Amino acid sequence: MQKLKQKISGCFRSTRGAEEFAVIRSYLSTLHKQSFDLYQALVLTFKGQPPMPRLA
């Protein structure tokens, strides 16, 4: 996942930025695997109502 971001922007500006990118990317990846609409998930997240992925 980090390679994708590095290829787009060249690098991360901080370790914290890299960690936050990994958390967001992992969350979206999980939602995608569970057939959630990613755009709708982001809209709900910014409204303070994030969809929670189903647990195994």
Buried (B, 14 or more C-beta within 10 A) or exposed (E): EEEEBEEEEEEBEEEEEBEEBBEEBEBBEEBEEEEBEEEEBBEBBEEEEEBEBEEE
